[in-house]
């Protein structure tokens, strides 16, 4: 089959959990390398690639806040976790010969570049993969919201949300064997039917800006390229 990208520029959201692989915590190097290879293959199609990484494999603000740390501080710890993941993913991409830059929403010039929109756009124009770290830079937000925000800021044709399942189902497929997968739904249907795609803030941003969100499985090798070419198992949310 002929594989031709449907998009000029996309943003891929990779959760921290995805980088954990079979481990219970932290980074699983083989898995990080495999995801980097999938991103490199997608980049080789000629698509401009932006990435937002999560941090849930290391720290989640809500979890640490249950142990006595205040929520905002816990969220900063979570944002720092995303920076570690971003560095690991960037290093894996660089090893595979892909020029990659990490841009952090929190200023840490000794570690990586600070996010500014013009800087990010310049890197993308030059064909570099840009990994956005530290989420939105604000507590009480998630990296899904950062993904929707950066996708809109960068003028991406779609937000590719890599998850543990291959799309959006009528109900939770892990609990309901009769659940079926949608190929396509609208932003409004997601809200009306209370389908779980992203948190409310993230989804509102996508909906207001008519940003297509494509949900697919990170476990399927080559799935990022497939989705970019409109192939493979996935659910597309579009207006
Ligand atoms: N976080 C935050 N603001 C942001 C993005 C992330 O405070 O804009 C914190 C928050 O505590 C979150 C953690 O960073 O729990 C890790 O991000 P997330 O849970 O979104 O990661 P994922 O679930 O994708 O691994």
Boltz pocket constraint, residues with backbone or C-beta under 6 A from the ligand:
constraints:
  - pocket:
      binder: B
      contacts: [[A, 14], [A, 15], [A, 16], [A, 17], [A, 53], [A, 54], [A, 55], [A, 56], [A, 57], [A, 59], [A, 60], [A, 61], [A, 62], [A, 71], [A, 74], [A, 75], [A, 76], [A, 77], [A, 78], [A, 79], [A, 81], [A, 82], [A, 134], [A, 135], [A, 136], [A, 137], [A, 138], [A, 139], [A, 140], [A, 141], [A, 142], [A, 143], [A, 144], [A, 145], [A, 146]]
      max_distance: 6.0
